Amino acid sequence: MTVRRRFLLASSLARLIQRERGGLRLIEGFFPEQRDRNSWVRLEENRGLLILRTAGPHGESEEVEVPVGHAHALLDVCAGEIDYTRTRLRIGDRDALIDQFNRPRELHFVTVEFDSEAEGRGFHPLPWFGPEITAETRYSNHAIALRGVEQYQDVPLSHEALNSLLDTLENRVPVQPRVPVKRPAAKQRTVNKDLAGPAQGGGRAAQVNLDDIEAAMMAEMERTLQKGKPE
């Protein structure tokens, strides 16, 4: 059973992660809600998937690969659609999923997956994580696609969050207790332009010096703070 915890993420930090590590652009179309299950189609690069998940917070999922042409046809008849870029970021011995939504509106999340509820409860969010939204069903992909998000406020940027993220990018993360599980390394690719469009120009993750990124982020924070000061 896979357990997920999802958190909001400051938009500036999400852009920094994608600029440093690249990402994979995904399109998901969801079919109308059913009482006992949810179903949707996912398009990623030259691969189409039809996914069925039983209802409940920890519902099990089944995936069936379908031809890309069929996936496009299914997207045309879906009740709602989302378009986002996903970046996998290593945190210690597990992956965090950084999602930047383009449609139906800009949203930024970080999701961490666990093999049990006990493991999920034992995880301590890093300082660069925003507020936890795991229990807020309106922030699920399914709800966003079918109902949208009317109210959303970006997470404030802080020096502590930026420094914590830079530590993560440099693999300096505090050790957290967990049950060791070996996972196959997922290959992160950019999608074909004909399908969902590349997440990075030229299809490559930019090689950026972290010192330059930190300086740019510090300057952005200073501008943000100055705007918030009374005249």
Buried (B, 14 or more C-beta within 10 A) or exposed (E): EEBBBBBBBBBBBBBBBBBBBBBBBBBBBBBEBEEEBBBBBBBBBEBBBBBBBEEEEEBEEEEEEBEBEEBBEBBEEBEBBBBBBBBBBBBBEBBBBBBBBBBBEBBBBBBBBBBBEEBBEEBEEBBBBBEEBBEEEEBBBBBBBBEBBEEBEBBEBBEEBBBBBBBBBEEEBEEBEBEEEEEEEEEBBBBBEEBBBBBBEEEEBEEBEEEEBBEBBEEBBEEEEEEEEEE
